[in-house]
Amino acid sequence: MTPYSRQLISEEDIDEVVAVLRSDLITQGPKVAQFEQAIVAECGSNYALATINGSTALHLACLALGVSAGDLVWVSAVSFVASANCARYCGAVVDFIDINPNDGLLCIESLSSKLQYASKHGKLPKVLIVVHLAGQSCAMKEIAQLCRKYGIAIIEDAAHALGSSYLGRPVGSCEYSDICVFSFHPVKPITSAEGGMLTMNNQQLFQSAKLYANHGIERNSDLFELEVEGDWHYEQQALGYNYRMSDLHAALGWSQLKRLHQWRKARKKWVEYYRSALSESNISPLFAHDHGESTHHLFVILTKDNALRNELFRQLRGAGFSVNLHYIPIFLHPYYRLQGYDIADFQGAMNYYRHALSLPLFADMDQAVADRVLELSLAIAG
Ligand SMILES: *Cc1c(COP(=O)(O)O)cnc(C)c1O
Protein backbone atom coordinates (compact mmCIF):
# COMPACT_ATOMS: atom_id res chain seq x y z
CA MET A 1 0.00 0.00 0.00
CA THR A 2 1.23 3.51 -0.81
CA PRO A 3 0.27 5.64 2.22
CA TYR A 4 -1.24 9.16 2.06
CA SER A 5 1.78 10.42 4.03
CA ARG A 6 4.81 8.86 5.68
CA GLN A 7 7.99 9.59 7.61
CA LEU A 8 11.52 9.68 6.18
CA ILE A 9 14.20 8.49 8.61
CA SER A 10 17.87 9.11 7.73
CA GLU A 11 21.05 7.50 9.05
CA GLU A 12 21.72 10.83 10.78
CA ASP A 13 18.36 10.59 12.61
CA ILE A 14 19.28 7.08 13.76
CA ASP A 15 22.73 8.20 14.93
CA GLU A 16 21.19 11.04 16.96
CA VAL A 17 18.81 8.67 18.76
CA VAL A 18 21.52 6.06 19.34
CA ALA A 19 23.80 8.73 20.81
CA VAL A 20 21.11 9.50 23.39
CA LEU A 21 20.71 5.80 24.17
CA ARG A 22 24.45 5.60 24.85
CA SER A 23 24.37 8.67 27.08
CA ASP A 24 23.53 8.89 30.79
CA LEU A 25 20.30 10.82 30.37
CA ILE A 26 17.63 9.26 28.17
CA THR A 27 14.66 11.22 29.48
CA GLN A 28 15.35 14.70 30.86
CA GLY A 29 18.78 15.37 29.35
CA PRO A 30 19.89 18.21 27.06
CA LYS A 31 18.02 17.13 23.89
CA VAL A 32 14.57 18.34 24.92
CA ALA A 33 15.82 21.89 25.53
CA GLN A 34 17.80 21.75 22.29
CA PHE A 35 14.68 20.73 20.33
CA GLU A 36 12.59 23.41 22.07
CA GLN A 37 15.16 26.08 21.18
CA ALA A 38 15.24 24.91 17.56
CA ILE A 39 11.44 25.26 17.40
CA VAL A 40 11.68 28.75 18.92
CA ALA A 41 14.18 29.64 16.17
CA GLU A 42 11.96 28.11 13.47
CA CYS A 43 8.73 29.75 14.65
CA GLY A 44 9.95 33.04 16.09
CA SER A 45 8.03 32.61 19.37
CA ASN A 46 9.39 33.53 22.80
CA TYR A 47 8.83 30.06 24.27
CA ALA A 48 8.39 26.42 23.26
CA LEU A 49 7.44 23.46 25.45
CA ALA A 50 7.90 19.88 24.25
CA THR A 51 5.29 17.27 25.19
CA ILE A 52 4.63 13.59 24.57
CA ASN A 53 2.26 14.20 21.65
CA GLY A 54 0.05 16.79 19.99
CA SER A 55 -3.01 15.75 21.98
CA THR A 56 -1.34 16.41 25.33
CA ALA A 57 0.00 19.70 23.94
CA LEU A 58 -3.61 20.71 23.22
CA HIS A 59 -4.65 19.63 26.73
CA LEU A 60 -1.82 21.71 28.25
CA ALA A 61 -2.85 24.69 26.12
CA CYS A 62 -6.38 24.50 27.54
CA LEU A 63 -5.08 24.07 31.11
CA ALA A 64 -2.68 27.02 30.79
CA LEU A 65 -5.54 29.20 29.55
CA GLY A 66 -7.56 28.20 32.60
CA VAL A 67 -10.23 26.17 30.84
CA SER A 68 -12.27 24.38 33.51
CA ALA A 69 -15.62 22.74 34.19
CA GLY A 70 -18.55 24.63 32.75
CA ASP A 71 -16.45 26.82 30.42
CA LEU A 72 -17.37 26.96 26.77
CA VAL A 73 -14.78 26.16 24.09
CA TRP A 74 -15.43 26.53 20.36
CA VAL A 75 -13.64 24.29 17.89
CA SER A 76 -13.37 24.21 14.11
CA ALA A 77 -15.89 21.55 13.01
CA VAL A 78 -13.65 19.50 10.71
CA SER A 79 -10.55 18.16 12.42
CA PHE A 80 -9.07 15.19 14.19
CA VAL A 81 -11.04 14.54 17.40
CA ALA A 82 -8.08 15.59 19.58
CA SER A 83 -8.83 19.24 18.67
CA ALA A 84 -12.05 19.01 20.71
CA ASN A 85 -11.18 16.32 23.29
CA CYS A 86 -8.62 18.62 24.96
CA ALA A 87 -11.44 20.93 26.09
CA ARG A 88 -13.55 18.00 27.30
CA TYR A 89 -10.61 16.77 29.46
CA CYS A 90 -10.94 20.08 31.33
CA GLY A 91 -14.67 19.63 31.77
CA ALA A 92 -15.55 22.34 29.25
CA VAL A 93 -18.60 22.25 27.00
CA VAL A 94 -17.59 22.06 23.33
CA ASP A 95 -19.40 23.75 20.47
CA PHE A 96 -18.30 23.84 16.85
CA ILE A 97 -17.77 26.53 14.23
CA ASP A 98 -18.57 25.71 10.62
CA ILE A 99 -15.87 25.66 7.95
CA ASN A 100 -15.68 26.82 4.35
CA PRO A 101 -16.10 23.74 2.17
CA ASN A 102 -13.68 25.10 -0.45
CA ASP A 103 -10.64 25.45 1.84
CA GLY A 104 -11.57 23.35 4.90
CA LEU A 105 -10.78 26.29 7.20
CA LEU A 106 -12.83 28.04 9.87
CA CYS A 107 -15.55 30.18 8.29
CA ILE A 108 -15.14 33.81 9.38
CA GLU A 109 -18.79 34.66 8.69
CA SER A 110 -19.99 31.75 10.83
CA LEU A 111 -17.66 32.79 13.64
CA SER A 112 -18.79 36.40 13.42
CA SER A 113 -22.50 35.65 13.51
CA LYS A 114 -22.11 33.03 16.26
CA LEU A 115 -20.18 35.57 18.35
CA GLN A 116 -22.89 38.17 17.94
CA TYR A 117 -25.56 35.69 18.98
CA ALA A 118 -23.50 34.36 21.91
CA SER A 119 -22.71 37.87 23.10
CA LYS A 120 -26.40 38.76 23.17
CA HIS A 121 -27.29 35.60 25.09
CA GLY A 122 -24.35 35.59 27.53
CA LYS A 123 -22.83 32.42 26.05
CA LEU A 124 -19.41 33.53 24.87
CA PRO A 125 -16.64 30.90 24.85
CA LYS A 126 -13.45 31.16 26.89
CA VAL A 127 -11.29 29.75 24.07
CA LEU A 128 -11.51 29.25 20.31
CA ILE A 129 -9.48 26.41 18.78
CA VAL A 130 -8.73 26.89 15.07
CA VAL A 131 -7.23 24.22 12.82
CA HIS A 132 -4.79 24.87 9.96
CA LEU A 133 -6.20 22.01 7.91
CA ALA A 134 -3.83 20.36 5.43
CA GLY A 135 -1.13 22.88 6.42
CA GLN A 136 -2.76 26.11 5.26
CA SER A 137 -3.12 28.82 7.90
CA CYS A 138 -6.57 30.12 8.75
CA ALA A 139 -7.19 33.87 8.35
CA MET A 140 -5.73 34.52 11.80
CA LYS A 141 -5.77 38.31 11.64
CA GLU A 142 -9.53 38.41 11.03
CA ILE A 143 -10.15 35.68 13.62
CA ALA A 144 -8.05 37.54 16.23
CA GLN A 145 -9.86 40.82 15.52
CA LEU A 146 -13.23 39.14 16.13
CA CYS A 147 -12.11 37.30 19.29
CA ARG A 148 -10.23 40.18 20.92
CA LYS A 149 -13.41 42.23 21.05
CA TYR A 150 -14.81 39.67 23.49
CA GLY A 151 -11.62 38.67 25.33
CA ILE A 152 -11.65 35.15 23.88
CA ALA A 153 -8.31 33.30 23.87
CA ILE A 154 -7.13 31.53 20.70
CA ILE A 155 -5.34 28.19 20.34
CA GLU A 156 -3.96 27.28 16.92
CA ASP A 157 -4.03 23.53 16.26
CA ALA A 158 -1.09 23.54 13.85
CA ALA A 159 -0.56 19.76 13.89
CA HIS A 160 -0.47 19.98 10.07
CA ALA A 161 1.33 23.28 9.74
CA LEU A 162 4.94 23.21 10.95
CA GLY A 163 6.86 25.00 8.20
CA SER A 164 3.86 27.06 7.01
CA SER A 165 3.75 30.83 7.13
CA TYR A 166 1.05 33.49 7.46
CA LEU A 167 1.43 37.17 6.49
CA GLY A 168 5.19 36.75 6.26
CA ARG A 169 5.73 35.07 9.63
CA PRO A 170 5.98 31.36 10.52
CA VAL A 171 2.94 29.58 11.90
CA GLY A 172 3.85 29.20 15.58
CA SER A 173 4.93 32.82 16.00
CA CYS A 174 1.61 33.34 17.86
CA GLU A 175 1.25 36.83 16.50
CA TYR A 176 -2.53 36.35 16.36
CA SER A 177 -3.03 33.66 19.00
CA ASP A 178 -2.20 32.80 22.59
CA ILE A 179 -0.78 29.32 22.03
CA CYS A 180 0.10 27.29 18.96
CA VAL A 181 0.31 23.48 19.06
CA PHE A 182 2.27 21.08 16.84
CA SER A 183 2.28 17.28 16.50
CA PHE A 184 5.24 15.12 15.50
CA HIS A 185 3.31 11.93 14.77
CA PRO A 186 4.91 10.04 11.84
CA VAL A 187 2.38 11.32 9.27
CA LYS A 188 3.02 14.99 10.20
CA PRO A 189 5.58 17.40 8.58
CA ILE A 190 8.40 16.11 10.84
CA THR A 191 8.32 13.27 13.35
CA SER A 192 9.70 12.41 16.78
CA ALA A 193 7.70 9.11 16.70
CA GLU A 194 5.25 10.45 19.29
CA GLY A 195 5.68 14.09 20.15
CA GLY A 196 4.15 17.53 20.41
CA MET A 197 5.10 21.13 21.09
CA LEU A 198 3.44 24.31 22.30
CA THR A 199 4.73 27.72 21.29
CA MET A 200 3.72 30.99 22.95
CA ASN A 201 4.99 34.49 23.74
CA ASN A 202 3.52 35.06 27.19
CA GLN A 203 5.78 34.04 30.08
CA GLN A 204 2.94 33.27 32.48
CA LEU A 205 1.27 30.97 29.99
CA PHE A 206 4.59 29.21 29.47
CA GLN A 207 5.16 28.73 33.19
CA SER A 208 1.63 27.47 33.64
CA ALA A 209 1.86 24.98 30.75
CA LYS A 210 5.21 23.76 32.07
CA LEU A 211 3.78 23.29 35.56
CA TYR A 212 0.89 21.19 34.25
CA ALA A 213 3.31 19.09 32.16
CA ASN A 214 5.30 18.24 35.32
CA HIS A 215 2.65 16.95 37.75
CA GLY A 216 1.89 20.52 38.82
CA ILE A 217 5.27 20.57 40.55
CA GLU A 218 7.18 23.86 40.86
CA ARG A 219 10.99 23.75 41.21
CA ASN A 220 11.75 27.43 40.61
CA SER A 221 12.43 28.95 44.05
CA ASP A 222 11.17 32.36 42.89
CA LEU A 223 7.73 30.84 42.51
CA PHE A 224 7.44 28.83 45.75
CA GLU A 225 4.37 29.40 47.89
CA LEU A 226 5.75 27.70 51.03
CA GLU A 227 8.73 28.58 53.14
CA VAL A 228 11.82 26.66 52.02
CA GLU A 229 13.25 24.40 54.75
CA GLY A 230 16.05 22.86 52.71
CA ASP A 231 17.47 22.23 49.28
CA TRP A 232 15.19 19.23 48.82
CA HIS A 233 12.23 21.54 48.55
CA TYR A 234 9.80 21.44 45.66
CA GLU A 235 6.07 21.83 45.75
CA GLN A 236 3.00 20.64 43.93
CA GLN A 237 0.84 23.68 43.29
CA ALA A 238 -1.79 22.24 40.94
CA LEU A 239 -3.02 18.87 39.72
CA GLY A 240 -0.75 18.30 36.75
CA TYR A 241 0.34 15.41 34.56
CA ASN A 242 3.52 13.76 33.35
CA TYR A 243 3.42 15.03 29.78
CA ARG A 244 7.16 15.54 29.28
CA MET A 245 8.91 14.54 26.06
CA SER A 246 11.91 12.20 26.44
CA ASP A 247 15.39 12.94 25.12
CA LEU A 248 15.10 9.99 22.73
CA HIS A 249 12.11 11.55 21.02
CA ALA A 250 13.60 15.05 21.15
CA ALA A 251 16.80 13.85 19.44
CA LEU A 252 14.76 12.45 16.55
CA GLY A 253 12.58 15.57 16.27
CA TRP A 254 15.58 17.90 16.41
CA SER A 255 17.38 15.93 13.72
CA GLN A 256 14.26 15.86 11.49
CA LEU A 257 13.67 19.60 11.84
CA LYS A 258 16.78 20.27 9.72
CA ARG A 259 15.00 18.80 6.69
CA LEU A 260 11.62 20.49 7.26
CA HIS A 261 11.90 23.03 4.44
CA GLN A 262 13.62 20.67 2.04
CA TRP A 263 10.62 18.35 2.42
CA ARG A 264 8.15 21.24 2.20
CA LYS A 265 9.65 22.24 -1.15
CA ALA A 266 9.57 18.65 -2.41
CA ARG A 267 5.88 18.34 -1.46
CA LYS A 268 5.17 21.70 -3.06
CA LYS A 269 6.50 20.35 -6.38
CA TRP A 270 4.12 17.41 -6.19
CA VAL A 271 1.23 19.71 -5.29
CA GLU A 272 1.98 21.87 -8.32
CA TYR A 273 2.14 18.75 -10.48
CA TYR A 274 -1.21 17.51 -9.15
CA ARG A 275 -2.79 20.94 -9.53
CA SER A 276 -1.75 21.45 -13.12
CA ALA A 277 -2.89 17.93 -14.10
CA LEU A 278 -6.30 18.58 -12.50
CA SER A 279 -6.74 22.14 -13.74
CA GLU A 280 -9.12 21.29 -16.61
CA SER A 281 -11.05 18.64 -14.67
CA ASN A 282 -14.08 18.47 -12.40
CA ILE A 283 -11.78 17.78 -9.45
CA SER A 284 -10.91 20.84 -7.34
CA PRO A 285 -7.97 20.98 -4.97
CA LEU A 286 -8.63 23.00 -1.82
CA PHE A 287 -8.56 26.73 -2.46
CA ALA A 288 -5.06 28.14 -1.80
CA HIS A 289 -5.01 31.58 -0.13
CA ASP A 290 -2.26 34.06 -0.94
CA HIS A 291 -1.94 35.11 2.73
CA GLY A 292 0.82 32.57 3.35
CA GLU A 293 2.84 29.60 2.23
CA SER A 294 1.56 26.13 3.15
CA THR A 295 3.81 23.32 4.32
CA HIS A 296 1.53 21.09 2.15
CA HIS A 297 0.89 18.46 4.77
CA LEU A 298 -2.04 17.00 2.81
CA PHE A 299 -3.28 17.26 -0.75
CA VAL A 300 -7.06 17.33 -0.43
CA ILE A 301 -9.29 17.24 -3.49
CA LEU A 302 -13.03 17.88 -3.73
CA THR A 303 -15.09 15.87 -6.21
CA LYS A 304 -18.23 17.08 -7.94
CA ASP A 305 -20.53 14.81 -5.99
CA ASN A 306 -20.53 12.39 -3.11
CA ALA A 307 -20.95 9.22 -5.22
CA LEU A 308 -17.85 10.06 -7.28
CA ARG A 309 -15.79 10.65 -4.14
CA ASN A 310 -16.90 7.32 -2.70
CA GLU A 311 -16.11 5.51 -5.94
CA LEU A 312 -12.72 7.21 -6.21
CA PHE A 313 -11.90 6.27 -2.62
CA ARG A 314 -12.81 2.61 -3.32
CA GLN A 315 -10.85 2.39 -6.54
CA LEU A 316 -7.71 4.12 -5.24
CA ARG A 317 -7.70 1.91 -2.16
CA GLY A 318 -8.26 -1.10 -4.43
CA ALA A 319 -5.27 -0.05 -6.54
CA GLY A 320 -3.00 0.01 -3.47
CA PHE A 321 -3.13 3.70 -2.58
CA SER A 322 -4.00 4.29 1.05
CA VAL A 323 -6.00 7.46 0.38
CA ASN A 324 -7.86 8.91 3.33
CA LEU A 325 -10.56 11.32 4.39
CA HIS A 326 -9.44 14.19 6.64
CA TYR A 327 -11.79 14.37 8.49
CA ILE A 328 -15.20 13.17 9.60
CA PRO A 329 -16.76 16.30 11.18
CA ILE A 330 -16.20 15.93 14.93
CA PHE A 331 -19.86 16.44 15.82
CA LEU A 332 -20.80 13.29 13.83
CA HIS A 333 -18.86 10.96 16.16
CA PRO A 334 -21.16 9.09 18.57
CA TYR A 335 -19.49 10.62 21.64
CA TYR A 336 -20.19 14.16 20.41
CA ARG A 337 -23.44 13.42 18.61
CA LEU A 338 -24.95 12.41 21.94
CA GLN A 339 -24.53 16.00 23.05
CA GLY A 340 -27.12 17.04 20.51
CA TYR A 341 -25.49 19.14 17.79
CA ASP A 342 -27.73 20.05 14.87
CA ILE A 343 -26.16 18.98 11.56
CA ALA A 344 -28.14 21.74 9.84
CA ASP A 345 -25.86 24.27 11.59
CA PHE A 346 -22.82 22.87 9.77
CA GLN A 347 -23.60 22.94 6.06
CA GLY A 348 -20.02 23.80 5.14
CA ALA A 349 -18.58 20.90 7.14
CA MET A 350 -21.13 18.43 5.72
CA ASN A 351 -20.51 19.66 2.18
CA TYR A 352 -16.75 19.25 2.63
CA TYR A 353 -17.17 15.83 4.24
CA ARG A 354 -19.18 14.51 1.28
CA HIS A 355 -16.66 15.58 -1.37
CA ALA A 356 -13.17 15.55 0.15
CA LEU A 357 -10.38 13.01 -0.34
CA SER A 358 -6.65 13.20 0.50
CA LEU A 359 -4.38 11.90 -2.27
CA PRO A 360 -0.91 10.46 -1.48
CA LEU A 361 1.64 13.23 -0.83
CA PHE A 362 5.11 12.88 0.64
CA ALA A 363 8.52 14.30 -0.17
CA ASP A 364 10.05 11.22 -1.79
CA MET A 365 6.96 10.15 -3.72
CA ASP A 366 7.58 8.38 -7.05
CA GLN A 367 6.52 9.89 -10.35
CA ALA A 368 4.75 6.59 -11.10
CA VAL A 369 2.61 6.95 -7.95
CA ALA A 370 1.55 10.50 -8.80
CA ASP A 371 0.77 9.57 -12.41
CA ARG A 372 -1.23 6.47 -11.54
CA VAL A 373 -3.21 8.36 -8.87
CA LEU A 374 -3.96 11.12 -11.37
CA GLU A 375 -4.90 8.68 -14.11
CA LEU A 376 -7.40 6.88 -11.85
CA SER A 377 -8.78 10.12 -10.43
CA LEU A 378 -9.36 11.67 -13.84
CA ALA A 379 -10.92 8.47 -15.20
CA ILE A 380 -13.36 8.21 -12.31
CA ALA A 381 -14.14 11.76 -11.16
CA GLY A 382 -12.61 13.98 -13.84
C1 LIG B 1 -2.43 14.56 14.60
C2 LIG B 1 -3.33 15.61 15.06
C3 LIG B 1 -3.53 15.89 16.41
C4 LIG B 1 -3.00 15.03 17.52
O1 LIG B 1 -1.64 14.86 17.51
P1 LIG B 1 -0.99 13.56 18.19
O2 LIG B 1 0.48 13.89 18.19
O3 LIG B 1 -1.31 12.40 17.32
O4 LIG B 1 -1.55 13.43 19.55
C5 LIG B 1 -4.34 16.97 16.75
N1 LIG B 1 -4.93 17.72 15.81
C6 LIG B 1 -4.78 17.48 14.49
C7 LIG B 1 -5.44 18.38 13.50
C8 LIG B 1 -3.99 16.41 14.07
O5 LIG B 1 -3.87 16.16 12.77
Ligand as a Chemical Component Dictionary entry (heavy atoms), coordinates in Angstrom:
data_LIG
# 
_chem_comp.id                   LIG 
_chem_comp.type                 NON-POLYMER 
_chem_comp.pdbx_formal_charge   0 
_chem_comp.three_letter_code    LIG 
# 
loop_
_chem_comp_atom.comp_id 
_chem_comp_atom.atom_id 
_chem_comp_atom.alt_atom_id 
_chem_comp_atom.type_symbol 
_chem_comp_atom.charge 
_chem_comp_atom.model_Cartn_x 
_chem_comp_atom.model_Cartn_y 
_chem_comp_atom.model_Cartn_z 
_chem_comp_atom.pdbx_ordinal 
LIG C1 C1 C 0 -2.427 14.559 14.602 1  
LIG C2 C2 C 0 -3.331 15.615 15.056 2  
LIG C3 C3 C 0 -3.531 15.892 16.413 3  
LIG C4 C4 C 0 -2.998 15.034 17.524 4  
LIG O1 O1 O 0 -1.640 14.865 17.507 5  
LIG P1 P1 P 0 -0.988 13.564 18.194 6  
LIG O2 O2 O 0 0.476  13.891 18.194 7  
LIG O3 O3 O 0 -1.314 12.399 17.316 8  
LIG O4 O4 O 0 -1.552 13.430 19.548 9  
LIG C5 C5 C 0 -4.342 16.974 16.749 10 
LIG N1 N1 N 0 -4.933 17.722 15.815 11 
LIG C6 C6 C 0 -4.775 17.478 14.494 12 
LIG C7 C7 C 0 -5.439 18.378 13.502 13 
LIG C8 C8 C 0 -3.986 16.414 14.074 14 
LIG O5 O5 O 0 -3.870 16.156 12.767 15 
# 
loop_
_chem_comp_bond.comp_id 
_chem_comp_bond.atom_id_1 
_chem_comp_bond.atom_id_2 
_chem_comp_bond.value_order 
_chem_comp_bond.pdbx_ordinal 
LIG C1 C2 SING 1  
LIG C2 C3 SING 2  
LIG C2 C8 DOUB 3  
LIG C3 C4 SING 4  
LIG C3 C5 DOUB 5  
LIG C4 O1 SING 6  
LIG O1 P1 SING 7  
LIG P1 O2 DOUB 8  
LIG P1 O3 SING 9  
LIG P1 O4 SING 10 
LIG C5 N1 SING 11 
LIG N1 C6 DOUB 12 
LIG C6 C7 SING 13 
LIG C6 C8 SING 14 
LIG C8 O5 SING 15 
# 
